[in-house]
Amino acid sequence: MAVAKARIARRVVLGTAALAAVWLFGVWPPPVWWRDHAPRCTAMMRRRATACPRLTWSSFGTIAPVLPRMVIVGEDWRFRTHHGIDFTEIGDALGVRDGRGAWATLRAAWQHRDRLRGASTITQQLAKNLYLSPSRNPLRKVKEAVTAWRLELALSKDRILELYLNVAEWGPGVWGVTAASQAYFGGLPSQLTEQQAAALAASLPFPLSSNPVLRPARMLARRDLILARYHGADVYIPPDEEVEISLPVIPPIDVPLIPPVIDTLMDSIRVKPESGSVHQP
């Protein structure tokens, strides 16, 4: 009898572990699919809209190079060096001292998960957009991290950026960089200027509550911080995140952004030609 009970218990444990593994790693289509396929609809699009929008895809080579640079500056400074999860950023958010390692950071993340705000990498945001939801559930965040790691294994950094820029929400009803460029600036992603690219990057944390046409003050403040860091200033960019609110869809417009005003901070840090080259991420 004892042997039979032990056998049943072992089967239950193994079955539970197998189901947990299937849930943790089970996403469709698998990350490798995105090497040469473009999403027609994502989990986030299905959540936001009654019908999936028609995406106009812009390949990475046709997007002004300044845009992905600005997005990296504003969203994920260590994007080119991490493997889907930025343990340094998580440690900073949790107050974990340098040198304690990834496992110490993971334990602190679970114990103080309520403190984690804005520590998601670009790859984690892509994983959320493609497969998941904006829920704060700790288990959902674990699956997001695992999916991000798998995306990093399957895709190049440029491909991850290309996917992210084309499926991200840039405003209510504005999906993808092509729609955002046309709606806010009346042009194509290849035509974005430095300030326009910074404005788009500044909208990403809160596209539903502040963007180039909707209550832009918050976006403009963040845009100037991104521009300052892009040009070499050691400034802190707050890890603000999107606010979940219900707003009407903003149709595409052909009106350019309010002419940007660069304050004295930008004037003071702008690099002179004879002093050296401009810093870029």
Helices and strands as residue ranges (DSSP letters): H 2-25, G 31-35, H 43-48, G 60-62, H 66-75, H 87-94, H 101-111, G 113-115, H 122-131, H 138-154, H 157-167, E 169-171, E 174-175, H 177-185, G 189-191, H 194-203, H 217-230, H 264-269, G 273-275
